[in-house]
Amino acid sequence: MKTRILSGLLMAPLLVVLYFGGVALWAAALLISLMGVHEFCNGWNNLDVKPSKTICYIFTLLLFSTAIPSASSAVPRFYENMMMICIWLFMVVAAGLIYGWKINERGPYDAIATVTTLVYIPFFAYHMVLIDQTEYRLFIWIVVIAAFGSDIFAYFTGYFLGKHKMAPNLSPKKTIEGAVGGLIGSSLFSWLFGYFFMRNSGLDNAALICLMLGLLGGAAGMAGDLTASAFKRKMGIKDYGNLIPGHGGIMDRFDSVIFVAPVIYYEICGLTQILNV
């Protein structure tokens, strides 16, 4: 309970960032990515796996440098984003493989961990910037609503009604009943957001679109939480860092958010038919 209350307090600055968007959101996503990379690489070290922090930092900065907000710049089109992403992913994989060439000092796991870190953290988080740069930037709120709405509702539903364990090896306290409650909660809050705040968005059935975003986003948030737990279990750590002593690091707070962002971005591209935006 205390962890969730503290998480809520940490979200206050994030809500301000989401409201203003633009450079503020870009900088926040970049900071989360860099701190997340640092924590995740330290976690790999517990497995005697040594990804290249230098490569991770360089390619994180490179990725975000392609989308620095500017009042004079045009909104990037979907296919332009995809072309840039494909080039970046190729360069990441190539850099990771080249990093593994020193076979006397490194193993194949070091190369794989480098690529995994870059895709899992900065690449996923980067989609928050992409959402913010569409003409429907209000959807950025759904990322947070889906991630934390599902977490809060899952907690309380599981606490009062939970009987069947969902993933006992990863997170013993999570239940199937809690997961269902989380999906209902994220969908409901997303629908309410669409109904009250997106009436003038120019979209038909904006509330229904938000409901669908909340449903899939809530599922993605749970997947993100379980993925982070799986890594922590294997790495033999309780928390990724000590941003707040006793309550974990940046990845412990944003593991769900970065998992939800890509799902919301690609979903809105289909549901709102803005593939050419």
C-alpha positions in Angstrom: 0.0 0.0 0.0 2.8 2.4 0.9 4.6 1.7 -2.3 1.5 2.6 -4.3 1.0 5.8 -2.4 4.6 6.8 -3.0 4.2 5.9 -6.7 1.2 8.2 -6.8 3.2 11.0 -5.3 6.0 10.4 -7.9 3.3 10.7 -10.6 2.5 14.3 -9.7 5.5 15.8 -11.6 4.8 13.4 -14.5 1.2 14.7 -14.8 2.7 18.2 -15.1 5.0 17.0 -17.8 2.1 15.3 -19.7 0.1 18.5 -19.5 2.8 20.6 -21.2 4.2 17.9 -23.5 6.7 19.0 -26.1 10.2 19.5 -24.8 9.3 18.7 -21.2 7.9 15.3 -22.1 10.8 14.6 -24.5 13.3 15.4 -21.7 11.4 13.3 -19.1 11.3 10.3 -21.4 15.0 10.7 -22.2 15.9 10.9 -18.5 13.8 7.9 -17.7 15.5 6.0 -20.5 19.0 6.9 -19.4 18.4 6.1 -15.7 16.6 2.9 -16.7 19.5 1.8 -18.9 21.9 2.4 -15.9 19.8 0.3 -13.6 19.2 -2.4 -16.0 22.9 -2.8 -16.9 23.7 -3.0 -13.2 21.2 -5.8 -12.9 22.8 -7.7 -15.8 26.1 -7.5 -13.9 24.6 -9.7 -11.1 24.4 -12.5 -13.7 28.0 -11.9 -14.7 26.7 -10.4 -18.0 28.3 -7.2 -19.0 26.4 -5.1 -21.6 28.0 -2.0 -22.9 26.7 1.0 -21.0 28.6 3.2 -23.5 26.8 1.8 -26.5 23.4 2.0 -24.6 23.9 5.6 -23.7 25.0 6.6 -27.2 22.2 4.9 -29.0 19.6 6.2 -26.5 20.8 9.8 -27.2 20.8 9.1 -30.9 17.3 7.8 -30.9 15.9 10.7 -29.0 17.9 13.2 -31.0 15.8 12.3 -34.0 12.6 13.6 -32.4 13.6 16.8 -30.5 10.4 18.9 -30.4 10.5 22.2 -32.3 7.9 24.8 -32.9 8.9 25.1 -36.5 9.2 21.4 -37.3 6.4 19.6 -39.1 4.7 16.6 -37.4 6.6 13.5 -38.6 4.6 11.1 -40.7 4.1 7.5 -39.6 6.2 6.0 -42.4 9.0 8.4 -41.7 9.0 7.3 -38.1 9.1 3.7 -39.1 11.9 4.2 -41.5 14.0 5.9 -38.8 13.1 3.2 -36.3 14.2 0.4 -38.7 17.5 2.1 -39.3 18.1 2.6 -35.6 17.2 -1.0 -34.8 19.6 -2.2 -37.5 22.4 0.0 -36.1 21.7 -1.3 -32.5 21.8 -4.9 -33.5 25.0 -4.3 -35.5 26.7 -2.4 -32.7 25.7 -5.2 -30.2 27.2 -7.9 -32.4 30.4 -6.0 -33.0 30.7 -5.4 -29.2 30.8 -9.2 -28.9 33.8 -9.6 -31.2 36.3 -9.5 -28.3 35.7 -13.1 -27.5 38.5 -13.3 -25.0 36.8 -10.6 -22.9 33.1 -11.0 -23.6 30.6 -13.6 -24.4 27.6 -13.7 -26.7 25.3 -12.9 -23.7 27.0 -9.5 -23.3 26.1 -8.6 -26.9 22.5 -9.9 -26.5 22.1 -8.0 -23.2 23.2 -4.8 -24.9 20.6 -5.1 -27.6 17.9 -6.2 -25.2 18.6 -3.2 -22.9 18.3 -0.8 -25.8 15.1 -2.3 -27.2 13.4 -2.8 -23.8 14.0 0.6 -22.3 14.8 3.6 -24.5 13.0 2.2 -27.6 9.8 1.4 -25.7 9.9 4.8 -23.8 10.6 6.6 -27.1 7.0 5.9 -28.1 5.8 8.4 -25.6 7.5 11.1 -27.6 5.9 9.7 -30.8 2.4 9.8 -29.3 3.0 13.4 -28.2 3.9 14.4 -31.7 0.7 13.2 -33.3 -2.2 15.5 -33.8 -4.0 13.6 -31.1 -1.5 14.1 -28.4 -4.2 13.8 -25.7 -3.8 10.1 -26.1 -0.6 10.4 -24.1 -2.7 10.5 -21.0 -4.1 7.0 -21.8 -0.6 5.6 -21.4 -0.6 6.6 -17.7 -4.2 5.9 -17.1 -3.9 2.4 -18.5 -0.6 1.6 -16.7 -1.5 2.9 -13.3 -5.3 2.4 -13.5 -4.8 -1.3 -14.1 -2.2 -1.5 -11.3 -4.4 0.2 -8.7 -7.6 -1.7 -9.6 -5.7 -5.0 -9.8 -4.3 -4.4 -6.4 -7.6 -3.7 -4.7 -9.6 -6.3 -6.6 -7.0 -8.9 -5.8 -6.9 -7.9 -2.2 -10.6 -8.3 -1.7 -11.5 -11.0 -4.2 -8.3 -12.7 -5.3 -8.1 -16.4 -4.9 -6.4 -17.8 -8.0 -2.7 -17.1 -8.5 -1.9 -15.7 -11.9 1.9 -16.0 -12.0 3.2 -17.4 -8.7 6.8 -17.8 -9.9 7.0 -14.2 -11.0 4.7 -12.3 -8.6 3.1 -14.4 -5.9 0.6 -11.7 -4.9 -1.0 -11.3 -8.3 -4.2 -13.1 -9.0 -6.5 -13.7 -12.0 -9.3 -11.9 -10.2 -7.0 -8.9 -9.8 -6.0 -9.0 -13.4 -9.6 -8.9 -14.5 -10.3 -6.0 -12.1 -7.3 -4.2 -13.5 -8.5 -4.5 -17.1 -11.9 -3.3 -16.1 -10.4 -0.3 -14.2 -8.1 0.8 -17.0 -10.9 0.5 -19.5 -13.4 2.4 -17.4 -11.0 5.2 -16.6 -9.9 5.5 -20.2 -13.5 5.6 -21.4 -14.3 8.4 -18.9 -11.2 10.3 -20.1 -12.4 10.0 -23.7 -15.9 11.0 -22.8 -15.1 14.1 -20.8 -11.8 15.4 -22.4 -11.8 14.3 -26.0 -15.2 15.5 -27.1 -13.6 18.2 -29.3 -10.9 16.0 -30.7 -12.6 15.7 -34.1 -12.7 11.9 -33.7 -15.9 9.9 -34.0 -16.5 7.6 -31.0 -13.5 9.1 -29.1 -14.7 7.5 -25.8 -15.0 4.1 -27.4 -11.5 4.4 -28.9 -10.2 5.3 -25.5 -12.0 2.3 -24.0 -10.2 0.0 -26.4 -6.9 1.7 -25.8 -7.4 1.3 -22.1 -8.2 -2.4 -22.4 -5.1 -3.3 -24.5 -3.0 -0.7 -22.6 -4.0 -2.3 -19.3 -3.0 -5.7 -20.5 0.3 -4.3 -21.7 0.9 -2.7 -18.3 0.5 -6.1 -16.6 2.8 -7.7 -19.1 5.3 -4.9 -18.4 5.1 -5.5 -14.7 5.5 -9.2 -15.0 8.4 -8.8 -17.5 10.2 -6.6 -15.0 9.6 -9.1 -12.3 11.0 -11.9 -14.5 14.2 -10.0 -15.1 14.6 -9.2 -11.4 14.0 -12.8 -10.4 16.7 -14.0 -12.7 19.1 -11.1 -11.7 18.6 -11.9 -8.1 17.6 -8.4 -7.1 14.5 -7.0 -5.3 14.6 -3.6 -6.9 16.4 -2.1 -9.9 17.7 0.8 -8.0 17.3 3.1 -4.9 15.7 6.2 -6.3 13.6 6.1 -3.2 15.3 4.0 -0.5 13.2 0.9 0.2 10.9 1.5 -2.8 13.1 0.9 -5.8 14.5 2.7 -8.8 13.2 4.4 -11.9 12.5 1.0 -13.6 10.4 -0.1 -10.6 8.2 2.9 -11.1 7.9 3.0 -14.9 8.2 -0.6 -15.9 4.5 -0.6 -16.9 4.5 2.8 -18.5 7.3 2.0 -21.0 5.5 -1.2 -22.0 2.2 0.5 -22.6 3.5 3.3 -24.7 4.3 1.3 -27.9 0.9 -0.5 -27.7 -1.0 2.8 -27.4 1.0 4.4 -30.3 0.5 1.6 -32.8 -3.1 1.2 -31.7 -4.1 4.8 -32.2 -2.4 4.8 -35.6 -4.9 2.1 -36.6 -8.0 3.2 -34.7 -7.8 6.8 -35.7 -6.5 6.2 -39.2 -3.6 8.6 -38.8 -1.0 6.4 -40.6 -0.1 9.4 -42.7 0.2 11.9 -39.8 
